[in-house]
Amino acid sequence: MSYGTNVRDAYRQIGIYAARLLKGAKVEDLPVMQSTKFELVINLPTARALGLEVPPTLLARADEVIE
């Protein structure tokens, strides 16, 4: 199971920073940005190999379930 930032969203934020820098913004003037999108990924084969049972309610909340 993994819960973390959405990588695609992080790359988008990097692109926004790069565009601002290329337009002449100073580094010290750029705000600190935090991720706003997070995702939950559950790997069922690994959970089964470890003898874990994942509750259906958790599976329903997951953004991605690896089968």
N, C-alpha and C positions, 0 to 999 in steps of 0.2 A: 504494500500500500504506500502511496506517495501523495503528499499534499504540498503543493508549492505554487509558485507563480507560473502563469501561462507564458511559455517561452516566446510565442508569437507576439504577444503583447509587449514583452520586454524589448524585442527587436524593434517594434514600432516606436517605442519610447526613445530608443537609441537613435533612430532616424530623425525624430523630432529634435533631439539635442544637436545632432550633426547639422541639420538644416539651420538652426539658430546660430550655430557657430560660423557656418559658411556665409551667413547674412551679416556677420560682423558683431554679434553679441559677445560680450566679455564673459569668460568662464565664471567669474565671481558674481555675475548678475543672474546666472541661470538658477532656477529654483531646484531644490532637491525633490526629485519625483519618486514616489513609492508605487509599487505595483498595486493595481486595483482589481486585477482579475487573477483568481486562484483556481486551481483544478485538483480534483481528487481522482486518482487512478488506482484501480485495484487489480492485482495480478492473481487470478484464481488458481492457475496451476501451481504457483509457488505457495499460496495459502494452503492448498490441499497437501502439497509435499511436506509442509511443516505441521500438518495435522490441525489446522485452524479452520473453523467454520465461520464464514462471513455472514452476518445476519442479512436477510432480504431487505430490511429498511436501509442498511448502509449501502447495499448494492444499488438500490433505487436512487440514492443521493449522489452516487459517483458520476463524474463527468465521462469517464471511460472505464470499461471493464474488459480486461484482457482475458480471453477464454482459452 
